Amino acid sequence: MKKNAILFIALVLIISLSGCANTVSVNECVSSAPDGFWWGLWHGFTAGFSFIGSLLDNDIAVYSINNTGGWYDFGFVLGAGILFGGAGSSSK
């Protein structure tokens, strides 16, 4: 029971402190044309490298905020799937 209380308190603290995280204004991201399928595909290919870079530098993002929606998402998932092996590697 004591372990559950400690985990609950830790979870409440993490959620409370995450409200202080730095945010970027959406207007800064919308200044250029939105990213489409091809940029989503590229960002999916580079997702692993972008994630490592985002741990080291706050100016690097894994996912583009200014995107076209479904087509960007499709390209991102397709690119990440190709990069990380997709379903073909699990069939062996």
C-alpha positions, 0 to 999 in steps of 0.5 A: 500500500505504501508503494502505491501511495508513493507512485500516486504522489510522484504521478501527481507531482509530474503532472503538476510540474509539466504545466510549467513546461516551455511552450511555442506559440502556434503563430510562430510555426504557421508563418510558412506554408504547411508541411505535406506528405513529402515532409511527413515522409522525411520527418518519419525517416529522420524521427529516430535522429530527431528524437535523440537531437531533441533530448540534447537541444530544445530547438529540435522537434520530432513532429511538425506542428504546421502540417496539412493534417492527414497526409502529413500524418500518413507520410510520417507513419510511413517514413517511421515504419520504413525506418524502424523495419515495419511489419515485414521484420516481425513476420520472420 
